[in-house]
Amino acid sequence: MDQRLDTQIQAAPLTQEDIRSILLGIMLAMFLAALDQTIVATALPTMGREFGDVAHLSWIVTIYLLASTAVTPLYGKLADIHGRRVVLLSGITVFVVGSVACALSPTPLLLVASRFVQGLGGGGLIALAQTIIADMVPPKERGRYQVYFAAVFLSSSLLGPVLGGVMAERLHWSVIFWINLPLGLGAYWMTSSALKRLPRHERPHKLDVLGALLMTAATMSLLLALSWGGTAYPWRSWPIATLIVAALLLWALFAWRLRTAEEPLIPLDILANGVVRRGTVAAGFGMGTFIGLTIYLPLYFETVMGLSATYSGLGLLPLTCGTVIGATSSGRAMVHLTHYKRVPLVGLSVAFVGAILLAVFSGRISLLPLCALLAVVSLGLGTLLPVATVAIQNAVKPHQLGTATAVANFFRQIGGALIVAAFGAIVLGGVGGAGAHLSHEALQLGAVDRETMVTLFRYVFAAAALGFALALIMLALMEELPLRGHAVEDAKVIGGE
């Protein structure tokens, strides 16, 4: 069976036109998932006023995060069992159905339930897009395509908040969900026929249903604890303690299931693979630190620099744009460099030094040098992203690409949630642990003095430096396997048994 598969790949390689057609479709699918993570936040106040319910607004964001994170590994496994096309199209369909349900929701409760369905659809779109690129392009050439992924995330980061606010205020909040209908139909149409030409690597597998349920429950318990801790409930409260204990117990049961199942949800050889393990941890620390900075830097701009909410959002541009430039440069360099780790090793060293300077000069640096430092930090971090993804995919067999890519994305999201919670503990703990102190109204009234925030952000920037340092160490420890340069080589060397 494997030899026939290798012959098929060799006899019918994808043309550049095929690759472009598939690439445009999966970029649109990625844009669906990425945009939905940013467009909702600025529309929340309008939703709260219309529904007359502000207390449950956070669930509109939280429930999507819970659902999308929990199902990410399932999409990877299902893609390895049934093929990329059917799983991607299923994800798009569920996402669009959930979006329509959100737009038609007459109550906050139904909106939250619809967002859960939407998250179930969107959870695998990004990981599947990365997997499909891995099917089309050999690892040696794969880094140059990371610029397209970076462009998707940059455009969604810039457009999402603006579109969300404008649509909610000028039109209606439901429009932010209706817009997913033409986008989703377009993504479905563009990928449905194009993906039929994709090389096939799937093999007969079994889905470990019990393992999937344990992993999903463990993930949701952990993310709920991280989302509520220090905001909805104190960290030492019974609800948070119960969730943490439940998460630990469920993760322990999931680990037991991995060892005892006939075919575990995550193959043990993937977990034992040093490149996958260290690459995932390095990317988790790097991306987690980046996400934490994007969430809490606007607060620094407002409380320490005295900027308005609008200009605080614009202050994040050096951080987001620098990441795209770093990822693009690093991805293109992988095509020409044998020792491809050198670029992100230098980049993460630069990011570490930049974060140290931010900590040292917290509150004592003007806006322009601060933005320059943020650009340098994000430029250095960006060099890690394509290298980590391609190195992980390069280290596994073709029929495990979906699982490995999804698992790496999953643990990256978990790592991001942990680091965001750590940053939140620093800031919230410093102002008394109550989330209300961080509202724009309270800050404008001087509920938290500037010097306190300067000190707290000195610790935040130091924590960011630690995150970059740990990412650097894990990347340095990751084995630098030669990147395969041809699709036939990809199938024969890794896939043959």
Disulfide bonds with the S-S distance in Angstrom:
none
